[in-house]
Amino acid sequence: MSASDDRIRDRDGRKRRPGAQPGDRLAVIEGYWTSLRGGGAALPTRSEIDPGGFAEALQVAFLLDRVAPGVARFRIAGSAINDLLGLDARGLPLTAVFDRAAQPPLRDLAEAVFREPARARLRLHRPARFGQPELGAAMLLLPLVSPCGEITGVFGGLETDRPVPPGRRIGFTLTSSFLRSLSGGASARRRRYPLPTGRRPLPALGPAPGALRLVAETPKRALPVRAHGKTGRPMGAPLRLVVDNGPL
């Protein structure tokens, strides 16, 4: 057995070591973006992005357009991202990948990438559900400028920690973020986010003492009668209308 036999291939043919952490191909994307800057402070434009420059990471890469403060939509997305969403990602908001609790901090991070500008790395987690195992992922957000010099786009990627077959796998939580400003002192900010604890248990149902009040009851003479010897017995129980006057 050759040394290369201890590697496995994921579904797009790329070799990956078992147990590899997400981020291998994100490093390719970030390295390509950095090379476009040429060691200077200028940011790349969207027209400079050439898929041939990051072919190894093409399946996990995407381009975003800014449509409002904190809101970005997929302009182009790799096949691995379409597979996660279970449909073509083009036109969908970036928040479509996340659960509801993660969307506000995600919008704040996206707006910081556009406004400062800054580059961001996010660590994601999707709990096990519907017979699917839990899933870890990493996301990279890198700003792009328009020909007018405004930051209106993002070049980035989303990579999971294991190969996954196509299917609707959304609802990622945000577990940590690393934001590095690209202006001035290039300050860096790290943050961790608590995992959701799940839904709160519903309170036990039951009437409060004295809350129920009988309003009306079907008269026994209105009930059908079953013959029983010389006497008859009502069939079934009378219908009762009850209201709850207890506190909500």
C-alpha beads as a LAMMPS data file, in Angstrom:
LAMMPS data file: protein, C-alpha beads

248 atoms
247 bonds

1 atom types
1 bond types

-500.0 500.0 xlo xhi
-500.0 500.0 ylo yhi
-500.0 500.0 zlo zhi

Masses

1 110.0

Atoms # bond

1 1 1 0.000 0.000 0.000
2 1 1 1.440 3.329 -1.011
3 1 1 1.697 6.313 1.303
4 1 1 -1.060 8.060 -0.599
5 1 1 -3.511 5.236 0.154
6 1 1 -4.077 6.551 3.681
7 1 1 -5.971 9.480 2.150
8 1 1 -9.611 9.530 1.115
9 1 1 -11.346 11.547 -1.542
10 1 1 -14.394 13.645 -0.845
11 1 1 -17.336 13.774 -3.269
12 1 1 -15.741 16.358 -5.580
13 1 1 -12.562 14.309 -5.957
14 1 1 -10.287 16.270 -3.669
15 1 1 -7.962 14.222 -1.466
16 1 1 -8.461 14.786 2.233
17 1 1 -7.036 13.106 5.309
18 1 1 -9.608 11.444 7.557
19 1 1 -10.618 13.764 10.401
20 1 1 -9.324 16.897 8.658
21 1 1 -10.684 20.114 10.060
22 1 1 -12.627 22.519 7.855
23 1 1 -10.484 25.326 6.554
24 1 1 -8.047 23.546 4.215
25 1 1 -9.703 24.973 1.115
26 1 1 -10.544 28.227 2.851
27 1 1 -6.791 28.770 3.181
28 1 1 -6.539 28.426 -0.609
29 1 1 -9.271 31.065 -1.045
30 1 1 -7.653 33.455 1.420
31 1 1 -4.219 32.946 -0.126
32 1 1 -5.580 33.753 -3.575
33 1 1 -7.362 36.893 -2.291
34 1 1 -4.148 38.023 -0.569
35 1 1 -2.143 37.487 -3.753
36 1 1 -4.517 39.799 -5.632
37 1 1 -3.670 42.570 -3.188
38 1 1 -0.034 42.307 -4.177
39 1 1 1.178 43.050 -0.676
40 1 1 -0.546 46.439 -0.666
41 1 1 -3.548 47.904 1.088
42 1 1 -5.798 47.957 -1.981
43 1 1 -8.643 45.455 -2.033
44 1 1 -9.371 43.272 -5.071
45 1 1 -12.361 43.909 -7.315
46 1 1 -14.895 41.253 -8.249
47 1 1 -13.746 41.383 -11.869
48 1 1 -10.289 40.249 -10.748
49 1 1 -11.582 36.981 -9.292
50 1 1 -10.541 34.208 -11.663
51 1 1 -11.843 30.690 -10.833
52 1 1 -8.651 29.221 -12.253
53 1 1 -6.698 30.825 -9.435
54 1 1 -8.407 28.746 -6.747
55 1 1 -9.596 25.702 -8.693
56 1 1 -8.867 23.396 -5.746
57 1 1 -11.411 25.282 -3.632
58 1 1 -13.984 26.114 -6.287
59 1 1 -16.694 23.824 -4.849
60 1 1 -16.757 25.639 -1.490
61 1 1 -16.276 29.216 -2.744
62 1 1 -18.887 31.946 -3.150
63 1 1 -19.370 35.598 -4.080
64 1 1 -21.789 37.827 -2.146
65 1 1 -23.421 41.127 -3.071
66 1 1 -24.294 43.711 -0.438
67 1 1 -27.972 44.667 -0.769
68 1 1 -28.537 46.535 2.531
69 1 1 -26.672 47.190 5.797
70 1 1 -25.767 43.793 7.215
71 1 1 -27.552 41.971 4.373
72 1 1 -25.667 40.054 1.667
73 1 1 -26.949 37.649 -0.965
74 1 1 -25.229 34.865 -2.867
75 1 1 -24.263 35.945 -6.369
76 1 1 -22.349 32.751 -7.163
77 1 1 -21.895 29.643 -5.010
78 1 1 -19.943 26.417 -5.412
79 1 1 -21.594 23.042 -5.743
80 1 1 -20.880 22.054 -2.120
81 1 1 -22.870 25.079 -0.877
82 1 1 -25.763 24.321 -3.227
83 1 1 -25.739 20.765 -1.901
84 1 1 -25.969 21.993 1.699
85 1 1 -28.939 24.207 0.886
86 1 1 -30.589 21.580 -1.252
87 1 1 -31.078 24.144 -4.054
88 1 1 -29.304 26.792 -6.102
89 1 1 -27.959 29.383 -3.657
90 1 1 -27.978 32.277 -6.127
91 1 1 -30.146 35.116 -4.838
92 1 1 -30.534 33.663 -1.347
93 1 1 -29.389 35.670 1.686
94 1 1 -26.307 34.499 3.523
95 1 1 -28.486 33.989 6.596
96 1 1 -30.259 31.100 4.801
97 1 1 -27.468 28.804 5.992
98 1 1 -27.969 29.684 9.682
99 1 1 -30.567 29.133 12.357
100 1 1 -32.614 32.062 13.613
101 1 1 -30.525 32.716 16.736
102 1 1 -27.299 33.043 14.712
103 1 1 -28.663 35.518 12.176
104 1 1 -28.327 38.788 14.194
105 1 1 -24.620 38.289 15.053
106 1 1 -23.995 37.124 11.493
107 1 1 -25.483 40.352 10.117
108 1 1 -23.256 42.353 12.486
109 1 1 -20.175 40.484 11.261
110 1 1 -21.130 40.918 7.611
111 1 1 -21.659 44.645 8.111
112 1 1 -18.236 44.954 9.792
113 1 1 -16.639 43.231 6.775
114 1 1 -18.246 45.806 4.477
115 1 1 -17.903 48.904 6.634
116 1 1 -14.459 48.740 8.262
117 1 1 -13.454 46.856 5.994
118 1 1 -12.420 43.611 7.671
119 1 1 -11.923 39.946 6.978
120 1 1 -13.761 37.399 9.065
121 1 1 -13.471 33.724 9.910
122 1 1 -16.456 31.970 11.446
123 1 1 -16.756 28.567 13.113
124 1 1 -20.134 26.895 12.672
125 1 1 -21.945 23.906 14.141
126 1 1 -25.070 22.049 13.100
127 1 1 -26.564 19.692 15.679
128 1 1 -27.682 16.193 14.781
129 1 1 -31.257 16.129 13.514
130 1 1 -33.639 14.126 11.335
131 1 1 -31.310 11.136 11.365
132 1 1 -28.343 13.208 10.167
133 1 1 -25.166 13.434 12.281
134 1 1 -23.888 16.705 13.696
135 1 1 -21.774 18.768 11.339
136 1 1 -19.010 21.316 11.847
137 1 1 -18.042 23.956 9.319
138 1 1 -15.949 27.078 8.803
139 1 1 -16.760 30.199 6.814
140 1 1 -14.496 32.894 5.386
141 1 1 -15.587 36.437 4.411
142 1 1 -13.211 38.695 2.435
143 1 1 -14.218 42.163 1.168
144 1 1 -14.185 43.216 -2.487
145 1 1 -14.447 46.716 -3.937
146 1 1 -16.442 48.002 -6.885
147 1 1 -14.807 49.933 -9.752
148 1 1 -15.920 53.073 -7.878
149 1 1 -13.926 52.030 -4.820
150 1 1 -16.934 51.114 -2.656
151 1 1 -16.997 47.809 -0.770
152 1 1 -20.021 46.088 -2.239
153 1 1 -18.982 42.441 -2.430
154 1 1 -17.511 39.551 -0.494
155 1 1 -15.363 36.677 -1.700
156 1 1 -15.357 33.701 0.616
157 1 1 -16.043 30.059 1.249
158 1 1 -17.967 27.591 3.377
159 1 1 -16.325 24.234 4.126
160 1 1 -17.672 21.402 6.263
161 1 1 -15.535 19.121 8.402
162 1 1 -16.672 16.017 6.546
163 1 1 -17.929 15.164 3.062
164 1 1 -21.718 15.206 2.976
165 1 1 -24.097 13.996 0.270
166 1 1 -26.514 16.472 -1.290
167 1 1 -29.462 17.340 0.936
168 1 1 -31.019 20.160 2.900
169 1 1 -28.529 20.743 5.728
170 1 1 -29.097 24.243 7.036
171 1 1 -29.617 25.679 10.502
172 1 1 -25.966 26.179 11.459
173 1 1 -25.231 27.870 14.759
174 1 1 -22.382 30.350 15.162
175 1 1 -19.864 29.133 17.732
176 1 1 -16.957 31.573 17.287
177 1 1 -15.706 34.378 15.066
178 1 1 -12.409 36.097 14.333
179 1 1 -12.608 39.556 12.778
180 1 1 -9.499 41.430 11.640
181 1 1 -9.861 45.049 10.577
182 1 1 -8.027 45.998 7.366
183 1 1 -7.942 49.704 8.106
184 1 1 -5.506 51.540 10.348
185 1 1 -4.078 49.405 13.127
186 1 1 -5.536 46.146 11.774
187 1 1 -7.084 45.295 15.131
188 1 1 -8.402 41.792 15.692
189 1 1 -11.485 40.722 17.646
190 1 1 -12.339 37.232 18.744
191 1 1 -15.700 36.155 20.084
192 1 1 -17.341 32.938 21.188
193 1 1 -21.073 32.313 21.073
194 1 1 -22.905 29.929 23.404
195 1 1 -24.615 26.988 21.803
196 1 1 -28.411 27.077 21.985
197 1 1 -29.712 25.125 24.958
198 1 1 -32.797 23.977 23.103
199 1 1 -36.393 24.833 23.620
200 1 1 -37.661 25.535 27.107
201 1 1 -39.990 22.791 28.364
202 1 1 -43.654 23.645 28.175
203 1 1 -45.405 24.119 31.547
204 1 1 -47.637 21.315 32.728
205 1 1 -51.195 21.813 31.530
206 1 1 -54.034 21.834 34.043
207 1 1 -56.807 24.084 35.259
208 1 1 -56.199 26.490 38.091
209 1 1 -58.343 25.792 41.179
210 1 1 -61.774 27.280 40.702
211 1 1 -61.018 28.391 37.149
212 1 1 -63.502 26.147 35.314
213 1 1 -67.203 26.966 35.300
214 1 1 -70.052 24.842 33.931
215 1 1 -72.121 26.896 31.528
216 1 1 -74.566 24.412 29.985
217 1 1 -75.289 20.695 29.900
218 1 1 -77.401 18.574 27.575
219 1 1 -80.670 17.604 29.322
220 1 1 -80.912 13.882 29.976
221 1 1 -84.318 13.746 28.279
222 1 1 -82.655 14.856 25.038
223 1 1 -80.311 11.852 25.027
224 1 1 -81.303 8.682 23.132
225 1 1 -82.398 5.829 25.386
226 1 1 -81.349 2.184 25.173
227 1 1 -83.918 -0.358 26.355
228 1 1 -82.858 -2.202 29.506
229 1 1 -85.565 -4.500 30.862
230 1 1 -88.542 -2.420 31.958
231 1 1 -86.479 0.722 32.262
232 1 1 -84.349 2.705 29.856
233 1 1 -80.867 4.108 30.348
234 1 1 -79.421 7.133 28.506
235 1 1 -76.885 6.271 25.849
236 1 1 -73.578 8.037 26.433
237 1 1 -72.710 10.985 28.640
238 1 1 -74.299 14.433 28.368
239 1 1 -72.378 17.144 26.565
240 1 1 -71.061 19.897 28.822
241 1 1 -69.975 23.405 27.879
242 1 1 -67.223 24.611 30.205
243 1 1 -65.323 27.899 30.226
244 1 1 -62.011 28.694 31.874
245 1 1 -62.044 31.924 33.891
246 1 1 -58.571 31.402 35.242
247 1 1 -55.599 33.676 34.552
248 1 1 -53.867 33.394 31.172

Bonds

1 1 1 2
2 1 2 3
3 1 3 4
4 1 4 5
5 1 5 6
6 1 6 7
7 1 7 8
8 1 8 9
9 1 9 10
10 1 10 11
11 1 11 12
12 1 12 13
13 1 13 14
14 1 14 15
15 1 15 16
16 1 16 17
17 1 17 18
18 1 18 19
19 1 19 20
20 1 20 21
21 1 21 22
22 1 22 23
23 1 23 24
24 1 24 25
25 1 25 26
26 1 26 27
27 1 27 28
28 1 28 29
29 1 29 30
30 1 30 31
31 1 31 32
32 1 32 33
33 1 33 34
34 1 34 35
35 1 35 36
36 1 36 37
37 1 37 38
38 1 38 39
39 1 39 40
40 1 40 41
41 1 41 42
42 1 42 43
43 1 43 44
44 1 44 45
45 1 45 46
46 1 46 47
47 1 47 48
48 1 48 49
49 1 49 50
50 1 50 51
51 1 51 52
52 1 52 53
53 1 53 54
54 1 54 55
55 1 55 56
56 1 56 57
57 1 57 58
58 1 58 59
59 1 59 60
60 1 60 61
61 1 61 62
62 1 62 63
63 1 63 64
64 1 64 65
65 1 65 66
66 1 66 67
67 1 67 68
68 1 68 69
69 1 69 70
70 1 70 71
71 1 71 72
72 1 72 73
73 1 73 74
74 1 74 75
75 1 75 76
76 1 76 77
77 1 77 78
78 1 78 79
79 1 79 80
80 1 80 81
81 1 81 82
82 1 82 83
83 1 83 84
84 1 84 85
85 1 85 86
86 1 86 87
87 1 87 88
88 1 88 89
89 1 89 90
90 1 90 91
91 1 91 92
92 1 92 93
93 1 93 94
94 1 94 95
95 1 95 96
96 1 96 97
97 1 97 98
98 1 98 99
99 1 99 100
100 1 100 101
101 1 101 102
102 1 102 103
103 1 103 104
104 1 104 105
105 1 105 106
106 1 106 107
107 1 107 108
108 1 108 109
109 1 109 110
110 1 110 111
111 1 111 112
112 1 112 113
113 1 113 114
114 1 114 115
115 1 115 116
116 1 116 117
117 1 117 118
118 1 118 119
119 1 119 120
120 1 120 121
121 1 121 122
122 1 122 123
123 1 123 124
124 1 124 125
125 1 125 126
126 1 126 127
127 1 127 128
128 1 128 129
129 1 129 130
130 1 130 131
131 1 131 132
132 1 132 133
133 1 133 134
134 1 134 135
135 1 135 136
136 1 136 137
137 1 137 138
138 1 138 139
139 1 139 140
140 1 140 141
141 1 141 142
142 1 142 143
143 1 143 144
144 1 144 145
145 1 145 146
146 1 146 147
147 1 147 148
148 1 148 149
149 1 149 150
150 1 150 151
151 1 151 152
152 1 152 153
153 1 153 154
154 1 154 155
155 1 155 156
156 1 156 157
157 1 157 158
158 1 158 159
159 1 159 160
160 1 160 161
161 1 161 162
162 1 162 163
163 1 163 164
164 1 164 165
165 1 165 166
166 1 166 167
167 1 167 168
168 1 168 169
169 1 169 170
170 1 170 171
171 1 171 172
172 1 172 173
173 1 173 174
174 1 174 175
175 1 175 176
176 1 176 177
177 1 177 178
178 1 178 179
179 1 179 180
180 1 180 181
181 1 181 182
182 1 182 183
183 1 183 184
184 1 184 185
185 1 185 186
186 1 186 187
187 1 187 188
188 1 188 189
189 1 189 190
190 1 190 191
191 1 191 192
192 1 192 193
193 1 193 194
194 1 194 195
195 1 195 196
196 1 196 197
197 1 197 198
198 1 198 199
199 1 199 200
200 1 200 201
201 1 201 202
202 1 202 203
203 1 203 204
204 1 204 205
205 1 205 206
206 1 206 207
207 1 207 208
208 1 208 209
209 1 209 210
210 1 210 211
211 1 211 212
212 1 212 213
213 1 213 214
214 1 214 215
215 1 215 216
216 1 216 217
217 1 217 218
218 1 218 219
219 1 219 220
220 1 220 221
221 1 221 222
222 1 222 223
223 1 223 224
224 1 224 225
225 1 225 226
226 1 226 227
227 1 227 228
228 1 228 229
229 1 229 230
230 1 230 231
231 1 231 232
232 1 232 233
233 1 233 234
234 1 234 235
235 1 235 236
236 1 236 237
237 1 237 238
238 1 238 239
239 1 239 240
240 1 240 241
241 1 241 242
242 1 242 243
243 1 243 244
244 1 244 245
245 1 245 246
246 1 246 247
247 1 247 248
